[in-house]
Amino acid sequence: MTIIELYYNEDKKICKVKASGHSNFKSGDDIVCASVSSITQTALLGLINVVNLAIDYVVEDGFLSFEIPDNLTYEEDLKVDAILSTMREGLLDIQSGYSKFVKLEEKYNVY
């Protein structure tokens, strides 16, 4: 199963993303894992290349993690919120169609 953890700060904004696991479809046919990877990695690319954030991240086979810096400008905060909220909507959509293979966990007031 692929588990995606979204961590929220006290302002109820996503501040950390962690995705791990595989959905265990046959290699080459794993559209669920590919979809989750595409959505999360595209969000990460948007944060780095569109918002121009310096983000520490890890991308490995079956694992992705990144954390949003807490010293954002107002404009950066708006862009980050738009990117991560859109990512969340895509992940929720995948979970609704493939709940046996994808679980989205949302953790509030962690940071």
OpenMM code with the backbone's topology and positions (N, CA, C; nanometers):
from openmm import Vec3, app, unit

residues = "MET THR ILE ILE GLU LEU TYR TYR ASN GLU ASP LYS LYS ILE CYS LYS VAL LYS ALA SER GLY HIS SER ASN PHE LYS SER GLY ASP ASP ILE VAL CYS ALA SER VAL SER SER ILE THR GLN THR ALA LEU LEU GLY LEU ILE ASN VAL VAL ASN LEU ALA ILE ASP TYR VAL VAL GLU ASP GLY PHE LEU SER PHE GLU ILE PRO ASP ASN LEU THR TYR GLU GLU ASP LEU LYS VAL ASP ALA ILE LEU SER THR MET ARG GLU GLY LEU LEU ASP ILE GLN SER GLY TYR SER LYS PHE VAL LYS LEU GLU GLU LYS TYR ASN VAL TYR".split()
positions = [
    Vec3(0.0839, -0.1179, 0.0000),
    Vec3(0.0000, 0.0000, 0.0000),
    Vec3(0.0885, 0.1243, 0.0000),
    Vec3(0.0456, 0.2261, -0.0723),
    Vec3(0.1137, 0.3549, -0.0714),
    Vec3(0.0467, 0.4428, 0.0334),
    Vec3(0.1270, 0.4956, 0.1238),
    Vec3(0.0752, 0.5841, 0.2284),
    Vec3(0.1343, 0.7220, 0.2076),
    Vec3(0.0466, 0.8212, 0.1986),
    Vec3(0.0886, 0.9603, 0.1855),
    Vec3(0.0501, 1.0312, 0.3137),
    Vec3(0.1482, 1.0946, 0.3761),
    Vec3(0.1234, 1.1699, 0.4984),
    Vec3(0.1389, 1.3184, 0.4689),
    Vec3(0.0354, 1.3942, 0.4998),
    Vec3(0.0403, 1.5393, 0.4883),
    Vec3(0.0389, 1.5960, 0.6293),
    Vec3(0.1396, 1.6744, 0.6607),
    Vec3(0.1514, 1.7357, 0.7927),
    Vec3(0.1128, 1.8830, 0.7812),
    Vec3(0.0341, 1.9284, 0.8764),
    Vec3(-0.0150, 2.0664, 0.8752),
    Vec3(0.0422, 2.1429, 0.9937),
    Vec3(0.0708, 2.2712, 0.9711),
    Vec3(0.1177, 2.3563, 1.0798),
    Vec3(-0.0016, 2.4169, 1.1544),
    Vec3(0.0261, 2.5047, 1.2472),
    Vec3(-0.0810, 2.5651, 1.3279),
    Vec3(-0.1734, 2.6543, 1.2455),
    Vec3(-0.1278, 2.6982, 1.1281),
    Vec3(-0.2120, 2.7785, 1.0381),
    Vec3(-0.2939, 2.6908, 0.9440),
    Vec3(-0.2906, 2.5596, 0.9656),
    Vec3(-0.3634, 2.4610, 0.8852),
    Vec3(-0.3174, 2.4587, 0.7398),
    Vec3(-0.1857, 2.4802, 0.7219),
    Vec3(-0.1254, 2.4732, 0.5889),
    Vec3(-0.0307, 2.3541, 0.5860),
    Vec3(-0.0258, 2.2889, 0.4714),
    Vec3(0.0633, 2.1738, 0.4568),
    Vec3(0.2074, 2.2217, 0.4693),
    Vec3(0.2817, 2.1589, 0.5596),
    Vec3(0.4207, 2.1998, 0.5809),
    Vec3(0.5202, 2.0863, 0.5559),
    Vec3(0.4686, 1.9636, 0.5429),
    Vec3(0.5564, 1.8497, 0.5148),
    Vec3(0.4757, 1.7437, 0.4408),
    Vec3(0.5424, 1.6776, 0.3470),
    Vec3(0.4802, 1.5702, 0.2694),
    Vec3(0.5722, 1.4491, 0.2747),
    Vec3(0.5119, 1.3339, 0.2988),
    Vec3(0.5876, 1.2088, 0.2978),
    Vec3(0.5020, 1.1025, 0.2297),
    Vec3(0.5580, 1.0374, 0.1301),
    Vec3(0.4884, 0.9290, 0.0601),
    Vec3(0.5803, 0.8074, 0.0601),
    Vec3(0.5229, 0.6914, 0.0937),
    Vec3(0.6058, 0.5713, 0.0982),
    Vec3(0.5243, 0.4483, 0.0613),
    Vec3(0.5953, 0.3491, 0.0124),
    Vec3(0.5329, 0.2225, -0.0206),
    Vec3(0.5029, 0.2086, -0.1680),
    Vec3(0.4490, 0.0934, -0.2003),
    Vec3(0.4090, 0.0618, -0.3370),
    Vec3(0.2672, 0.0078, -0.3329),
    Vec3(0.1973, 0.0214, -0.4424),
    Vec3(0.0594, -0.0277, -0.4464),
    Vec3(0.0507, -0.1711, -0.4978),
    Vec3(0.1658, -0.2296, -0.5315),
    Vec3(0.1785, -0.3728, -0.5612),
    Vec3(0.1043, -0.4218, -0.6846),
    Vec3(0.0869, -0.3354, -0.7827),
    Vec3(0.0418, -0.3822, -0.9130),
    Vec3(0.1624, -0.4449, -0.9826),
    Vec3(0.1382, -0.5166, -1.0904),
    Vec3(0.2461, -0.5766, -1.1684),
    Vec3(0.3386, -0.4664, -1.2211),
    Vec3(0.4686, -0.4908, -1.2171),
    Vec3(0.5663, -0.3943, -1.2656),
    Vec3(0.5337, -0.3528, -1.4088),
    Vec3(0.5331, -0.2231, -1.4322),
    Vec3(0.4997, -0.1696, -1.5636),
    Vec3(0.3527, -0.1384, -1.5804),
    Vec3(0.2699, -0.1932, -1.4931),
    Vec3(0.1253, -0.1699, -1.4989),
    Vec3(0.0745, -0.0944, -1.3764),
    Vec3(0.1634, -0.0426, -1.2963),
    Vec3(0.1242, 0.0188, -1.1696),
    Vec3(0.0839, 0.1645, -1.1890),
    Vec3(-0.0367, 0.1835, -1.2407),
    Vec3(-0.0847, 0.3196, -1.2669),
    Vec3(-0.1104, 0.3967, -1.1384),
    Vec3(-0.1404, 0.3272, -1.0310),
    Vec3(-0.1662, 0.3951, -0.9037),
    Vec3(-0.0371, 0.4555, -0.8500),
    Vec3(0.0669, 0.3759, -0.8427),
    Vec3(0.1957, 0.4253, -0.7935),
    Vec3(0.2493, 0.5355, -0.8856),
    Vec3(0.2351, 0.5156, -1.0152),
    Vec3(0.2799, 0.6167, -1.1111),
    Vec3(0.2019, 0.7466, -1.0943),
    Vec3(0.0736, 0.7366, -1.0668),
    Vec3(-0.0086, 0.8563, -1.0479),
    Vec3(0.0320, 0.9323, -0.9227),
    Vec3(0.0497, 0.8605, -0.8125),
    Vec3(0.0920, 0.9243, -0.6873),
    Vec3(0.2286, 0.9889, -0.7060),
    Vec3(0.3207, 0.9177, -0.7692),
    Vec3(0.4546, 0.9726, -0.7936),
    Vec3(0.4488, 1.0968, -0.8807),
    Vec3(0.3691, 1.0925, -0.9862),
    Vec3(0.3575, 1.2077, -1.0762),
    Vec3(0.3039, 1.3302, -1.0035),
    Vec3(0.2013, 1.3111, -0.9240),
    Vec3(0.1411, 1.4247, -0.8536),
    Vec3(0.2367, 1.4824, -0.7496),
    Vec3(0.2969, 1.3965, -0.6678),
    Vec3(0.3837, 1.4476, -0.5615),
    Vec3(0.5129, 1.5074, -0.6175),
    Vec3(0.5705, 1.4432, -0.7195),
    Vec3(0.6941, 1.4968, -0.7765),
    Vec3(0.6697, 1.6245, -0.8561),
    Vec3(0.5549, 1.6363, -0.9206),
    Vec3(0.5220, 1.7604, -0.9911),
    Vec3(0.5032, 1.8743, -0.8917),
    Vec3(0.4402, 1.8462, -0.7787),
    Vec3(0.4265, 1.9484, -0.6744),
    Vec3(0.5645, 1.9928, -0.6263),
    Vec3(0.6535, 1.8973, -0.6025),
    Vec3(0.7894, 1.9304, -0.5592),
    Vec3(0.8610, 2.0156, -0.6638),
    Vec3(0.8490, 1.9788, -0.7906),
    Vec3(0.9106, 2.0582, -0.8980),
    Vec3(0.8537, 2.1994, -0.9028),
    Vec3(0.7236, 2.2130, -0.8826),
    Vec3(0.6620, 2.3455, -0.8796),
    Vec3(0.7166, 2.4306, -0.7666),
    Vec3(0.7340, 2.3703, -0.6507),
    Vec3(0.7883, 2.4443, -0.5364),
    Vec3(0.9314, 2.4906, -0.5634),
    Vec3(1.0100, 2.4047, -0.6265),
    Vec3(1.1501, 2.4373, -0.6538),
    Vec3(1.1638, 2.5327, -0.7720),
    Vec3(1.0955, 2.5043, -0.8835),
    Vec3(1.1182, 2.5779, -1.0078),
    Vec3(1.0228, 2.6935, -1.0335),
    Vec3(0.9051, 2.6912, -0.9750),
    Vec3(0.8091, 2.8002, -0.9952),
    Vec3(0.8159, 2.8991, -0.8794),
    Vec3(0.8122, 2.8458, -0.7574),
    Vec3(0.8184, 2.9328, -0.6393),
    Vec3(0.9633, 2.9681, -0.6060),
    Vec3(1.0574, 2.8896, -0.6572),
    Vec3(1.2006, 2.9089, -0.6333),
    Vec3(1.2398, 2.8889, -0.4876),
    Vec3(1.1809, 2.7882, -0.4239),
    Vec3(1.2156, 2.7576, -0.2858),
    Vec3(1.3367, 2.6657, -0.2812),
    Vec3(1.4188, 2.6864, -0.1817),
    Vec3(1.5279, 2.5938, -0.1525),
    Vec3(1.4721, 2.4922, -0.0537),
    Vec3(1.4490, 2.3718, -0.1014),
    Vec3(1.3835, 2.2689, -0.0209),
    Vec3(1.4752, 2.1483, -0.0079),
    Vec3(1.4861, 2.0976, 0.1138),
    Vec3(1.5514, 1.9688, 0.1336),
    Vec3(1.4489, 1.8612, 0.1025),
    Vec3(1.4871, 1.7664, 0.0211),
    Vec3(1.3938, 1.6605, -0.0157),
    Vec3(1.4685, 1.5299, -0.0382),
    Vec3(1.3932, 1.4213, -0.0332),
    Vec3(1.4458, 1.2880, -0.0614),
    Vec3(1.3496, 1.2217, -0.1586),
    Vec3(1.4028, 1.1719, -0.2702),
    Vec3(1.3242, 1.0939, -0.3651),
    Vec3(1.4015, 0.9650, -0.3915),
    Vec3(1.3416, 0.8543, -0.3518),
    Vec3(1.4010, 0.7226, -0.3719),
    Vec3(1.2917, 0.6287, -0.4202),
    Vec3(1.3296, 0.5083, -0.4548),
    Vec3(1.2307, 0.4098, -0.4970),
    Vec3(1.1313, 0.3860, -0.3836),
    Vec3(1.0064, 0.4183, -0.4075),
    Vec3(0.9025, 0.3965, -0.3081),
    Vec3(0.8999, 0.4963, -0.1947),
    Vec3(0.9700, 0.6089, -0.2099),
    Vec3(0.9738, 0.7069, -0.1008),
    Vec3(0.9976, 0.8473, -0.1543),
    Vec3(0.9219, 0.9429, -0.1003),
    Vec3(0.9420, 1.0852, -0.1294),
    Vec3(0.9102, 1.1620, -0.0024),
    Vec3(0.9922, 1.2600, 0.0286),
    Vec3(0.9681, 1.3432, 0.1460),
    Vec3(1.0226, 1.4829, 0.1198),
    Vec3(0.9460, 1.5835, 0.1605),
    Vec3(0.9961, 1.7206, 0.1571),
    Vec3(0.9241, 1.8037, 0.2616),
    Vec3(0.9918, 1.9103, 0.3035),
    Vec3(0.9377, 1.9979, 0.4065),
    Vec3(0.9475, 2.1427, 0.3595),
    Vec3(0.8426, 2.2193, 0.3861),
    Vec3(0.8368, 2.3590, 0.3451),
    Vec3(0.9081, 2.4446, 0.4494),
    Vec3(0.9979, 2.5338, 0.4063),
    Vec3(1.0602, 2.6248, 0.5027),
    Vec3(0.9536, 2.7128, 0.5687),
    Vec3(0.9810, 2.7593, 0.6881),
    Vec3(0.8803, 2.8382, 0.7587),
    Vec3(0.9011, 2.9891, 0.7481),
    Vec3(0.9928, 3.0324, 0.6658),
    Vec3(1.0194, 3.1763, 0.6524),
    Vec3(0.9767, 3.2291, 0.5150),
    Vec3(0.8563, 3.1932, 0.4716),
    Vec3(0.8088, 3.2312, 0.3386),
    Vec3(0.7575, 3.3746, 0.3363),
    Vec3(0.7742, 3.4381, 0.2212),
    Vec3(0.7100, 3.5677, 0.2006),
    Vec3(0.5610, 3.5435, 0.1766),
    Vec3(0.4834, 3.6496, 0.1795),
    Vec3(0.3394, 3.6382, 0.1559),
    Vec3(0.3122, 3.5775, 0.0183),
    Vec3(0.3848, 3.6249, -0.0831),
    Vec3(0.3655, 3.5750, -0.2198),
    Vec3(0.4049, 3.4275, -0.2311),
    Vec3(0.5170, 3.3906, -0.1704),
    Vec3(0.5586, 3.2501, -0.1720),
    Vec3(0.4545, 3.1623, -0.1027),
    Vec3(0.4027, 3.2103, 0.0089),
    Vec3(0.3027, 3.1346, 0.0842),
    Vec3(0.1785, 3.1079, 0.0001),
    Vec3(0.1338, 3.2071, -0.0752),
    Vec3(0.0170, 3.1890, -0.1620),
    Vec3(0.0432, 3.0830, -0.2685),
    Vec3(0.1604, 3.0891, -0.3304),
    Vec3(0.1947, 2.9930, -0.4354),
    Vec3(0.2093, 2.8520, -0.3793),
    Vec3(0.2764, 2.8410, -0.2657),
    Vec3(0.2946, 2.7103, -0.2018),
    Vec3(0.1592, 2.6506, -0.1666),
    Vec3(0.0715, 2.7322, -0.1098),
    Vec3(-0.0618, 2.6843, -0.0722),
    Vec3(-0.1395, 2.6358, -0.1944),
    Vec3(-0.1300, 2.7083, -0.3047),
    Vec3(-0.2006, 2.6678, -0.4270),
    Vec3(-0.1460, 2.5351, -0.4802),
    Vec3(-0.0153, 2.5216, -0.4837),
    Vec3(0.0459, 2.3987, -0.5351),
    Vec3(0.0115, 2.2789, -0.4467),
    Vec3(0.0271, 2.2950, -0.3150),
    Vec3(0.0051, 2.1815, -0.2256),
    Vec3(-0.1427, 2.1479, -0.2092),
    Vec3(-0.2295, 2.2466, -0.2167),
    Vec3(-0.3738, 2.2187, -0.2117),
    Vec3(-0.4179, 2.1428, -0.3363),
    Vec3(-0.3618, 2.1790, -0.4506),
    Vec3(-0.3922, 2.1079, -0.5749),
    Vec3(-0.3388, 1.9649, -0.5688),
    Vec3(-0.2178, 1.9488, -0.5158),
    Vec3(-0.1613, 1.8150, -0.4974),
    Vec3(-0.2542, 1.7306, -0.4100),
    Vec3(-0.3001, 1.7876, -0.2994),
    Vec3(-0.3904, 1.7171, -0.2075),
    Vec3(-0.5172, 1.6716, -0.2794),
    Vec3(-0.5756, 1.7588, -0.3601),
    Vec3(-0.6983, 1.7226, -0.4329),
    Vec3(-0.6744, 1.6046, -0.5267),
    Vec3(-0.5612, 1.6054, -0.5965),
    Vec3(-0.5280, 1.4939, -0.6849),
    Vec3(-0.5096, 1.3640, -0.6088),
    Vec3(-0.4431, 1.3711, -0.4938),
    Vec3(-0.4215, 1.2515, -0.4128),
    Vec3(-0.5522, 1.1990, -0.3543),
    Vec3(-0.6399, 1.2892, -0.3117),
    Vec3(-0.7715, 1.2471, -0.2624),
    Vec3(-0.8508, 1.1763, -0.3718),
    Vec3(-0.8392, 1.2256, -0.4939),
    Vec3(-0.9098, 1.1642, -0.6060),
    Vec3(-0.8581, 1.0227, -0.6324),
    Vec3(-0.7268, 1.0059, -0.6289),
    Vec3(-0.6693, 0.8725, -0.6472),
    Vec3(-0.7137, 0.7801, -0.5337),
    Vec3(-0.7095, 0.8302, -0.4106),
    Vec3(-0.7518, 0.7485, -0.2965),
    Vec3(-0.8980, 0.7048, -0.3101),
    Vec3(-0.9830, 0.7937, -0.3596),
    Vec3(-1.1250, 0.7588, -0.3706),
    Vec3(-1.1483, 0.6460, -0.4715),
    Vec3(-1.0653, 0.6381, -0.5728),
    Vec3(-1.0813, 0.5326, -0.6725),
    Vec3(-1.0022, 0.4062, -0.6428),
    Vec3(-0.9007, 0.4172, -0.5583),
    Vec3(-0.8107, 0.3042, -0.5327),
    Vec3(-0.7791, 0.2918, -0.3835),
    Vec3(-0.8816, 0.2951, -0.3005),
    Vec3(-0.8617, 0.2979, -0.1550),
    Vec3(-0.7947, 0.1715, -0.0996),
    Vec3(-0.7951, 0.0636, -0.1738),
    Vec3(-0.7245, -0.0572, -0.1289),
    Vec3(-0.5737, -0.0434, -0.1451),
    Vec3(-0.5327, 0.0540, -0.2245),
    Vec3(-0.3913, 0.0671, -0.2587),
    Vec3(-0.3278, 0.1981, -0.2125),
    Vec3(-0.4100, 0.2985, -0.1796),
    Vec3(-0.3601, 0.4312, -0.1429),
    Vec3(-0.4316, 0.4789, -0.0176),
    Vec3(-0.3533, 0.5298, 0.0765),
    Vec3(-0.4119, 0.5879, 0.1976),
    Vec3(-0.3494, 0.7248, 0.2206),
    Vec3(-0.4339, 0.8258, 0.2317),
    Vec3(-0.3888, 0.9618, 0.2604),
    Vec3(-0.4171, 0.9902, 0.4070),
    Vec3(-0.3119, 1.0216, 0.4817),
    Vec3(-0.3246, 1.0546, 0.6235),
    Vec3(-0.2918, 1.2019, 0.6419),
    Vec3(-0.3796, 1.2731, 0.7113),
    Vec3(-0.3583, 1.4157, 0.7358),
    Vec3(-0.3374, 1.4366, 0.8855),
    Vec3(-0.2254, 1.4985, 0.9182),
    Vec3(-0.1851, 1.5154, 1.0578),
    Vec3(-0.1754, 1.6646, 1.0883),
    Vec3(-0.2584, 1.7085, 1.1816),
    Vec3(-0.2694, 1.8512, 1.2115),
    Vec3(-0.1918, 1.8894, 1.3367),
    Vec3(-0.1487, 2.0168, 1.3375),
    Vec3(-0.0787, 2.0773, 1.4516),
    Vec3(0.0432, 1.9973, 1.4947),
    Vec3(0.1122, 1.9445, 1.3967),
    Vec3(0.2323, 1.8674, 1.4243),
    Vec3(0.3527, 1.9601, 1.4335),
    Vec3(0.3497, 2.0654, 1.3554),
    Vec3(0.4627, 2.1594, 1.3529),
    Vec3(0.4191, 2.2951, 1.3997),
] * unit.nanometer
topology = app.Topology()
chain = topology.addChain("A")
for resn in residues:
    res = topology.addResidue(resn, chain)
    for name in ("N", "CA", "C"):
        topology.addAtom(name, app.Element.getBySymbol(name[0]), res)
